[in-house]
């Protein structure tokens, strides 16, 4: 069973930046060979897709709320995916989850939770004014 491990969350003021990291355990799972995504869940709200990466890391989709501010990318040498978050807003506050699936396929314009089998434990991101 693949477990994804996230790191990099924290507290930041609005306008600041954070970079989240995700790696699989055990290491036999290769992120570049599978579709991966980041989701988030704000207090009292449903989990929502934020960004997806697929096509061996060559293609990326973003939710409209984060487009132009967030970047999802892979480091194949480290077998990790990252989410770089710039110009953070208070509405970006929530628990961020890394997700992966079996196979490399188009996830749709916005990733859907039901399409991903492997999940991390989540990392908290808090943006304050």
C-alpha positions in Angstrom: 0.0 0.0 0.0 1.4 3.4 -1.0 1.5 6.1 1.6 2.2 9.7 0.6 4.1 11.9 3.1 3.6 15.7 2.9 5.7 18.4 4.5 6.2 22.2 4.3 3.0 23.5 5.8 3.0 26.4 8.3 1.7 29.8 9.1 2.4 32.8 6.8 1.0 36.3 6.4 -1.1 37.2 3.4 1.0 37.8 0.4 3.7 35.4 1.5 4.8 32.1 0.0 5.1 28.4 1.0 6.3 25.3 -0.7 4.7 21.9 0.1 6.5 18.6 -0.6 5.1 15.1 -1.1 7.0 11.8 -1.5 5.7 8.2 -1.6 6.5 5.5 0.9 7.6 2.8 0.0 9.8 4.3 -2.7 8.7 1.7 -5.3 5.9 4.1 -6.4 7.2 6.5 -9.1 5.4 9.9 -9.1 6.4 10.7 -12.7 4.6 7.5 -13.9 1.3 8.3 -12.3 -1.1 11.2 -12.1 -0.6 13.2 -8.9 -2.5 16.1 -7.4 -2.9 18.4 -4.5 -6.2 18.9 -2.7 -7.2 21.2 0.2 -9.9 21.3 2.8 -10.9 24.5 4.6 -12.7 24.3 8.0 -16.4 23.5 7.4 -15.9 23.0 3.6 -15.6 20.1 1.3 -12.2 19.0 0.1 -11.4 20.6 -3.3 -8.9 19.9 -6.0 -6.1 22.5 -6.3 -3.7 21.3 -8.9 -2.9 18.2 -10.9 0.2 16.9 -12.8 0.2 14.2 -15.4 1.6 13.1 -18.7 5.0 12.3 -17.1 5.0 15.7 -15.5 4.6 17.7 -18.7 1.0 18.7 -18.2 -0.6 20.6 -15.3 -4.1 21.8 -14.4 -5.1 24.3 -11.8 -8.3 25.3 -10.0 -9.3 28.8 -11.1 -8.9 30.1 -7.5 -5.1 29.4 -7.6 -4.2 29.7 -11.2 -1.2 32.1 -11.6 -0.3 31.9 -7.9 0.4 28.2 -7.4 2.7 25.9 -9.3 2.7 22.1 -9.2 5.9 20.3 -10.3 7.9 17.1 -10.0 11.5 16.4 -9.1 12.2 13.0 -10.7 15.6 12.6 -9.1 14.0 12.9 -5.7 10.7 11.2 -6.7 8.7 14.1 -5.2 6.1 16.5 -6.2 5.8 20.0 -4.9 3.3 22.8 -4.7 4.8 26.2 -4.7 2.3 28.8 -3.4 2.8 32.5 -3.9 0.7 35.5 -3.1 -1.1 33.6 -0.5 -4.6 34.8 0.6 -6.5 34.1 3.8 -8.9 32.0 1.8 -6.0 29.6 1.0 -6.1 28.5 4.6 -6.8 24.8 5.1 -5.3 21.3 5.3 -3.5 20.4 2.1 -3.3 16.8 0.9 -1.2 15.1 -1.7 -2.9 12.4 -3.8 -1.8 9.8 -6.3 -3.3 7.1 -8.4 -2.3 4.2 -10.6 -1.5 5.2 -14.2 -0.8 8.4 -15.9 -4.0 10.0 -17.3 -5.8 13.2 -17.9 -7.5 14.2 -14.6 -10.0 16.7 -16.0 -9.7 20.5 -15.6 -10.0 20.1 -11.8 -8.9 16.9 -10.0 -11.6 14.9 -8.2 -11.0 13.1 -4.9 -12.7 9.8 -6.1 -10.1 9.4 -8.9 -7.1 9.1 -6.5 -6.4 6.0 -4.4 -3.3 7.1 -2.4 -3.4 10.0 0.1 -1.1 11.7 2.6 -2.0 12.7 6.1 -2.3 16.4 5.3 -0.3 19.4 6.2 -1.8 22.6 7.7 -1.5 25.9 5.9 -2.6 29.0 7.7 -2.6 32.4 6.1 -3.3 35.4 8.3 -3.8 39.1 7.7 
